Amino acid sequence: MSNIELAERFLTLVDASPDRLAIIKIPDDGDIDAIEDKFRRAYDLAKRERPDLAVKLLPPLELAGHRVSTGTALLAVIHEHRWVGGTCVNGCRDTKPAA
């Protein structure tokens, strides 16, 4: 998948979600540094179109010492903020200084 296709996938997934949130499981089958780089480049492309887009790459979830996302190297959490008074009203806890 090209960087442009991945950026388009980010936006399509976010658009389909009522809280503007999507999570992509990144399989544990490749070079993590290369995968992170690809996601970073795709994010840069998507962010040009949607300035309030955020992408966080997180380790797989663990509960009680057991990996929940077996076979997953990373989780890409994609979210589009909508700021009102410095608070995102799309359901996340992020804040920014009010304009």
ABEGO torsion letter per residue (X at the ends): XBAAAAAAAAAAAAAABAAGBBBBBBBBABBAAAAAAAAAAAAAAAAAABAABBBBBBBBBBBGGBBABBGBABBBBBBBBBBBGGBBAAGBABBBBBX
